[in-house]
Amino acid sequence: MTENKPEIAYLPPGVPPNNHGHTVAAWVTMAGITLGTLIASWGVIVAQSSSAWLVIFVLGFVVIGAALIVGLVLRNLGMGQKKVQR
């Protein structure tokens, strides 16, 4: 006769949370980068018809830099992807 012993299973630790960047920090950062890229692109487009094209172009990169800083701040405030303890 066979005995009904519980079988011991050795499972790996659970899968870490993975949200593929669907966080407030990621959305705000990407929106800011997209806006900065559009502004810089517009500065290049108006380069032939305006003398202020360099100011518009640099303003686009300032917006991109600000978006990166805001994204880091939001991540550090807990609005980004959670870190996995291993």
TIVO-2410 file (N, C-alpha, C; in nm, 3 decimals):
# residues 86
REC num residu      c1      c2      c3 atome chaine
REC   1      M   0.082  -0.117   0.000     N      A
REC   1      M   0.000   0.000   0.000    CA      A
REC   1      M   0.088   0.125   0.000     C      A
REC   2      T   0.043   0.228  -0.068     N      A
REC   2      T   0.120   0.352  -0.072    CA      A
REC   2      T   0.076   0.443   0.041     C      A
REC   3      E   0.170   0.514   0.091     N      A
REC   3      E   0.140   0.607   0.199    CA      A
REC   3      E   0.106   0.744   0.140     C      A
REC   4      N   0.019   0.816   0.204     N      A
REC   4      N  -0.019   0.950   0.160    CA      A
REC   4      N   0.065   1.054   0.232     C      A
REC   5      K   0.189   1.068   0.185     N      A
REC   5      K   0.277   1.170   0.243    CA      A
REC   5      K   0.268   1.296   0.159     C      A
REC   6      P   0.268   1.410   0.223     N      A
REC   6      P   0.270   1.533   0.142    CA      A
REC   6      P   0.403   1.546   0.070     C      A
REC   7      E   0.394   1.588  -0.053     N      A
REC   7      E   0.515   1.606  -0.133    CA      A
REC   7      E   0.571   1.746  -0.111     C      A
REC   8      I   0.700   1.754  -0.088     N      A
REC   8      I   0.763   1.883  -0.064    CA      A
REC   8      I   0.808   1.940  -0.198     C      A
REC   9      A   0.765   2.062  -0.225     N      A
REC   9      A   0.802   2.127  -0.351    CA      A
REC   9      A   0.893   2.245  -0.320     C      A
REC  10      Y   1.002   2.251  -0.390     N      A
REC  10      Y   1.095   2.363  -0.374    CA      A
REC  10      Y   1.076   2.456  -0.494     C      A
REC  11      L   1.006   2.564  -0.472     N      A
REC  11      L   0.974   2.656  -0.580    CA      A
REC  11      L   1.067   2.777  -0.575     C      A
REC  12      P   1.094   2.834  -0.691     N      A
REC  12      P   1.174   2.957  -0.691    CA      A
REC  12      P   1.093   3.071  -0.631     C      A
REC  13      P   1.160   3.180  -0.593     N      A
REC  13      P   1.084   3.294  -0.540    CA      A
REC  13      P   0.988   3.349  -0.644     C      A
REC  14      G   0.886   3.417  -0.599     N      A
REC  14      G   0.784   3.471  -0.688    CA      A
REC  14      G   0.842   3.566  -0.791     C      A
REC  15      V   0.770   3.580  -0.899     N      A
REC  15      V   0.812   3.669  -1.006    CA      A
REC  15      V   0.798   3.813  -0.957     C      A
REC  16      P   0.900   3.896  -0.979     N      A
REC  16      P   0.892   4.035  -0.933    CA      A
REC  16      P   0.785   4.112  -1.012     C      A
REC  17      P   0.729   4.214  -0.952     N      A
REC  17      P   0.628   4.292  -1.025    CA      A
REC  17      P   0.690   4.357  -1.148     C      A
REC  18      N   0.622   4.346  -1.258     N      A
REC  18      N   0.673   4.400  -1.384    CA      A
REC  18      N   0.557   4.471  -1.453     C      A
REC  19      N   0.564   4.601  -1.458     N      A
REC  19      N   0.454   4.676  -1.518    CA      A
REC  19      N   0.493   4.744  -1.648     C      A
REC  20      H   0.610   4.715  -1.700     N      A
REC  20      H   0.656   4.765  -1.830    CA      A
REC  20      H   0.646   4.917  -1.841     C      A
REC  21      G   0.671   4.987  -1.732     N      A
REC  21      G   0.675   5.133  -1.737    CA      A
REC  21      G   0.540   5.201  -1.731     C      A
REC  22      H   0.437   5.132  -1.691     N      A
REC  22      H   0.305   5.194  -1.680    CA      A
REC  22      H   0.291   5.259  -1.544     C      A
REC  23      T   0.374   5.361  -1.521     N      A
REC  23      T   0.370   5.434  -1.394    CA      A
REC  23      T   0.358   5.583  -1.424     C      A
REC  24      V   0.323   5.656  -1.321     N      A
REC  24      V   0.310   5.802  -1.336    CA      A
REC  24      V   0.444   5.863  -1.377     C      A
REC  25      A   0.551   5.818  -1.315     N      A
REC  25      A   0.683   5.873  -1.345    CA      A
REC  25      A   0.720   5.848  -1.491     C      A
REC  26      A   0.693   5.730  -1.541     N      A
REC  26      A   0.727   5.698  -1.681    CA      A
REC  26      A   0.642   5.779  -1.778     C      A
REC  27      W   0.513   5.792  -1.751     N      A
REC  27      W   0.426   5.867  -1.842    CA      A
REC  27      W   0.463   6.015  -1.846     C      A
REC  28      V   0.490   6.073  -1.730     N      A
REC  28      V   0.525   6.216  -1.725    CA      A
REC  28      V   0.659   6.240  -1.796     C      A
REC  29      T   0.755   6.151  -1.773     N      A
REC  29      T   0.886   6.166  -1.836    CA      A
REC  29      T   0.875   6.155  -1.988     C      A
REC  30      M   0.803   6.057  -2.036     N      A
REC  30      M   0.792   6.040  -2.181    CA      A
REC  30      M   0.712   6.153  -2.246     C      A
REC  31      A   0.610   6.203  -2.178     N      A
REC  31      A   0.534   6.317  -2.231    CA      A
REC  31      A   0.625   6.440  -2.241     C      A
REC  32      G   0.708   6.463  -2.139     N      A
REC  32      G   0.799   6.577  -2.142    CA      A
REC  32      G   0.905   6.563  -2.250     C      A
REC  33      I   0.958   6.442  -2.267     N      A
REC  33      I   1.058   6.420  -2.372    CA      A
REC  33      I   0.997   6.440  -2.510     C      A
REC  34      T   0.875   6.392  -2.528     N      A
REC  34      T   0.807   6.411  -2.657    CA      A
REC  34      T   0.782   6.558  -2.684     C      A
REC  35      L   0.736   6.632  -2.583     N      A
REC  35      L   0.713   6.776  -2.600    CA      A
REC  35      L   0.843   6.849  -2.632     C      A
REC  36      G   0.950   6.816  -2.562     N      A
REC  36      G   1.080   6.880  -2.589    CA      A
REC  36      G   1.131   6.850  -2.728     C      A
REC  37      T   1.110   6.727  -2.773     N      A
REC  37      T   1.152   6.691  -2.909    CA      A
REC  37      T   1.072   6.767  -3.013     C      A
REC  38      L   0.943   6.782  -2.990     N      A
REC  38      L   0.860   6.859  -3.083    CA      A
REC  38      L   0.903   7.006  -3.088     C      A
REC  39      I   0.935   7.063  -2.973     N      A
REC  39      I   0.980   7.203  -2.970    CA      A
REC  39      I   1.113   7.219  -3.044     C      A
REC  40      A   1.208   7.129  -3.018     N      A
REC  40      A   1.338   7.137  -3.085    CA      A
REC  40      A   1.322   7.116  -3.236     C      A
REC  41      S   1.234   7.025  -3.275     N      A
REC  41      S   1.210   7.002  -3.418    CA      A
REC  41      S   1.148   7.125  -3.483     C      A
REC  42      W   1.058   7.189  -3.412     N      A
REC  42      W   0.996   7.310  -3.465    CA      A
REC  42      W   1.101   7.420  -3.482     C      A
REC  43      G   1.197   7.426  -3.389     N      A
REC  43      G   1.305   7.523  -3.401    CA      A
REC  43      G   1.389   7.499  -3.526     C      A
REC  44      V   1.411   7.373  -3.563     N      A
REC  44      V   1.487   7.342  -3.683    CA      A
REC  44      V   1.405   7.378  -3.807     C      A
REC  45      I   1.275   7.355  -3.802     N      A
REC  45      I   1.189   7.383  -3.917    CA      A
REC  45      I   1.182   7.533  -3.945     C      A
REC  46      V   1.173   7.615  -3.840     N      A
REC  46      V   1.162   7.759  -3.861    CA      A
REC  46      V   1.298   7.825  -3.876     C      A
REC  47      A   1.404   7.748  -3.886     N      A
REC  47      A   1.540   7.804  -3.895    CA      A
REC  47      A   1.557   7.890  -4.018     C      A
REC  48      Q   1.489   7.859  -4.124     N      A
REC  48      Q   1.505   7.935  -4.247    CA      A
REC  48      Q   1.428   8.065  -4.246     C      A
REC  49      S   1.321   8.071  -4.166     N      A
REC  49      S   1.237   8.189  -4.172    CA      A
REC  49      S   1.246   8.279  -4.048     C      A
REC  50      S   1.326   8.243  -3.949     N      A
REC  50      S   1.332   8.321  -3.827    CA      A
REC  50      S   1.475   8.325  -3.775     C      A
REC  51      S   1.505   8.433  -3.704     N      A
REC  51      S   1.639   8.443  -3.647    CA      A
REC  51      S   1.642   8.386  -3.504     C      A
REC  52      A   1.528   8.351  -3.449     N      A
REC  52      A   1.521   8.299  -3.312    CA      A
REC  52      A   1.519   8.147  -3.310     C      A
REC  53      W   1.562   8.083  -3.416     N      A
REC  53      W   1.553   7.937  -3.423    CA      A
REC  53      W   1.642   7.869  -3.320     C      A
REC  54      L   1.757   7.928  -3.290     N      A
REC  54      L   1.847   7.866  -3.194    CA      A
REC  54      L   1.787   7.869  -3.053     C      A
REC  55      V   1.717   7.976  -3.019     N      A
REC  55      V   1.653   7.986  -2.888    CA      A
REC  55      V   1.545   7.879  -2.875     C      A
REC  56      I   1.466   7.859  -2.980     N      A
REC  56      I   1.360   7.758  -2.979    CA      A
REC  56      I   1.422   7.618  -2.970     C      A
REC  57      F   1.529   7.596  -3.044     N      A
REC  57      F   1.597   7.467  -3.045    CA      A
REC  57      F   1.652   7.433  -2.906     C      A
REC  58      V   1.719   7.528  -2.843     N      A
REC  58      V   1.774   7.506  -2.710    CA      A
REC  58      V   1.663   7.490  -2.606     C      A
REC  59      L   1.553   7.563  -2.623     N      A
REC  59      L   1.439   7.551  -2.533    CA      A
REC  59      L   1.385   7.408  -2.534     C      A
REC  60      G   1.386   7.344  -2.650     N      A
REC  60      G   1.343   7.204  -2.658    CA      A
REC  60      G   1.429   7.113  -2.573     C      A
REC  61      F   1.559   7.135  -2.576     N      A
REC  61      F   1.649   7.052  -2.494    CA      A
REC  61      F   1.637   7.084  -2.346     C      A
REC  62      V   1.604   7.208  -2.313     N      A
REC  62      V   1.579   7.243  -2.172    CA      A
REC  62      V   1.455   7.170  -2.122     C      A
REC  63      V   1.353   7.162  -2.205     N      A
REC  63      V   1.231   7.089  -2.167    CA      A
REC  63      V   1.261   6.941  -2.148     C      A
REC  64      I   1.344   6.883  -2.235     N      A
REC  64      I   1.383   6.742  -2.221    CA      A
REC  64      I   1.458   6.720  -2.090     C      A
REC  65      G   1.551   6.808  -2.058     N      A
REC  65      G   1.625   6.796  -1.933    CA      A
REC  65      G   1.535   6.808  -1.811     C      A
REC  66      A   1.440   6.902  -1.817     N      A
REC  66      A   1.346   6.918  -1.706    CA      A
REC  66      A   1.258   6.794  -1.690     C      A
REC  67      A   1.218   6.734  -1.801     N      A
REC  67      A   1.136   6.613  -1.795    CA      A
REC  67      A   1.212   6.498  -1.730     C      A
REC  68      L   1.340   6.486  -1.760     N      A
REC  68      L   1.421   6.381  -1.698    CA      A
REC  68      L   1.434   6.402  -1.548     C      A
REC  69      I   1.453   6.526  -1.507     N      A
REC  69      I   1.464   6.556  -1.364    CA      A
REC  69      I   1.332   6.530  -1.292     C      A
REC  70      V   1.221   6.572  -1.354     N      A
REC  70      V   1.089   6.548  -1.293    CA      A
REC  70      V   1.062   6.398  -1.282     C      A
REC  71      G   1.102   6.322  -1.383     N      A
REC  71      G   1.084   6.177  -1.378    CA      A
REC  71      G   1.162   6.113  -1.264     C      A
REC  72      L   1.285   6.158  -1.243     N      A
REC  72      L   1.365   6.106  -1.130    CA      A
REC  72      L   1.302   6.142  -0.996     C      A
REC  73      V   1.252   6.264  -0.986     N      A
REC  73      V   1.189   6.307  -0.861    CA      A
REC  73      V   1.064   6.223  -0.834     C      A
REC  74      L   0.982   6.202  -0.937     N      A
REC  74      L   0.861   6.122  -0.919    CA      A
REC  74      L   0.895   5.977  -0.883     C      A
REC  75      R   0.999   5.923  -0.945     N      A
REC  75      R   1.040   5.787  -0.911    CA      A
REC  75      R   1.084   5.778  -0.765     C      A
REC  76      N   1.159   5.878  -0.719     N      A
REC  76      N   1.206   5.877  -0.581    CA      A
REC  76      N   1.093   5.903  -0.481     C      A
REC  77      L   0.984   5.965  -0.527     N      A
REC  77      L   0.867   5.985  -0.441    CA      A
REC  77      L   0.779   5.861  -0.435     C      A
REC  78      G   0.814   5.757  -0.509     N      A
REC  78      G   0.738   5.633  -0.503    CA      A
REC  78      G   0.636   5.615  -0.613     C      A
REC  79      M   0.641   5.698  -0.716     N      A
REC  79      M   0.544   5.686  -0.824    CA      A
REC  79      M   0.599   5.611  -0.945     C      A
REC  80      G   0.713   5.547  -0.926     N      A
REC  80      G   0.773   5.467  -1.033    CA      A
REC  80      G   0.759   5.319  -1.003     C      A
REC  81      Q   0.829   5.238  -1.078     N      A
REC  81      Q   0.824   5.093  -1.056    CA      A
REC  81      Q   0.894   5.059  -0.925     C      A
REC  82      K   0.833   4.970  -0.849     N      A
REC  82      K   0.888   4.931  -0.720    CA      A
REC  82      K   1.015   4.848  -0.739     C      A
REC  83      K   1.111   4.868  -0.649     N      A
REC  83      K   1.235   4.791  -0.654    CA      A
REC  83      K   1.213   4.654  -0.592     C      A
REC  84      V   1.278   4.555  -0.649     N      A
REC  84      V   1.262   4.418  -0.602    CA      A
REC  84      V   1.374   4.385  -0.504     C      A
REC  85      Q   1.337   4.331  -0.389     N      A
REC  85      Q   1.435   4.289  -0.289    CA      A
REC  85      Q   1.476   4.145  -0.320     C      A
REC  86      R   1.603   4.121  -0.341     N      A
REC  86      R   1.647   3.984  -0.372    CA      A
REC  86      R   1.735   3.930  -0.265     C      A
***
